[in-house]
Amino acid sequence: MKLESIILNDFFNILNQKQINYCVMNNYINMPELIPTDVDFTIEYKDYQKLDSLVESLANKHNVYVTQKIWHGYNKCAYILSPLDIDTYFWLQLDFFVDFSANGYPNLLPASKMLSSKVKYKNFYIPSPEIEVPFILQRRIFKCDFKDEHLKTLLNLYKDNEAKVNKSLEEIFGFEISKILINVIVNKDLELFTTNYSLLNKYLKTVSNNNTNLIYSTKYYLSQLIRTIYRVYYPNSISIQLLGKPTDELKKVSIDIDDLISGSFHGTSTIKINSLSSYYKQYLKKVLIPKITKRKVFILSNKYNIEESLLIKILGTSANITIDLNVEKDFKKIIFNIMKTQNKQTMKHLYSVLSPTSKKRNF
């Protein structure tokens, strides 16, 4: 198995040994041998509080590093792991949530419900069909991207136990909406979904309201406020200044770097600067915001080293790492230094008091 599969397989075993209550909610069929996307876990809140410690321990065991920690929703947090000395693309993202929520739709499916009927699959746990079907449907309604592949999965799950799935859908969506959704699945009718989308999306809010009281709503919106502060104070990603070569050559090098390290980031932004003032003008929109939103930023300049500006140093707007290609010619070392810098950025906030995933260090 590839290293990412070995790590994931071991993580399943660790979760089982520590009797952590979890299940893998998505795209699990070929796991851990094949990991087609990020790995989605639902988990109890008491274990969610241990995640920083748990994931760092896993990384240390396999000589990899946490290259991003992304707090991206109410009791939702993702961790990206990677070696630092990579010579090929590597991607392992572990995504955890307690109750399933979407932006503005808290508690669509409580963790207690998702975990109550989980079943063993290989060496890990997955939701029962009567839970996975409404979970997939809620995601498709919120994202508005129902495709044939989703229908195929839903139909297979539905056939596993029609009676239980019907009962679950009616409990969650009500009689009328559940009938529409069942017809979409059974008749493989994406047009029916599209025709009724406004009604389905509106009812999704009703589902959220039914599962949410005043105390829960207060915690949800307070957490979102703290999370916003946290994300601004601890940008997820880094800025990389490349200099010393003509701009076209710098662009090519940035692409070569991106091909290797993109598994640890969620996209790339590139800016070209021909003066320090041009950097000032672009900083907020094209450097800081992408870093907050998980994208790495390449700053290309064949004339100006922004590190030499006293004002930039005072404002704290320097690049996280500067690479002069006239000086540093070892590509493998360049990659290592970028990944090491990104890991250091992440470790600054891995145990932040603001984050609910760092409340318990021992597990």
Secondary structure by P-SEA (a helix, b strand, c coil): ccaaaaaaaaaaaaaaaabbbbbbccccccccccccccbbbbbcaaaaaaaaaaaaaaaaaacccccccccccccbbbbbbbbcccccbbbbbbbbbccccccccccccccccccccccccccbbbbcaaaaaaaaaaaaaaaccccaaaaaaaaaaaaccaaaaaaaaaaacccaaaaaaaaaaaaccaaaaaaaaaaaaaaaaaaaaaaccaaaaaaaaaaaaaaaaaaaaccccbbbbbccccaaaaaaaaaaaaacccccccbbbbbbbccaaaaaaacccccaaaaaabbbbbbbbccccccccaaaaaacccccccccccccccaaaaaaaaaaaaaaaaacccccccccccccccc
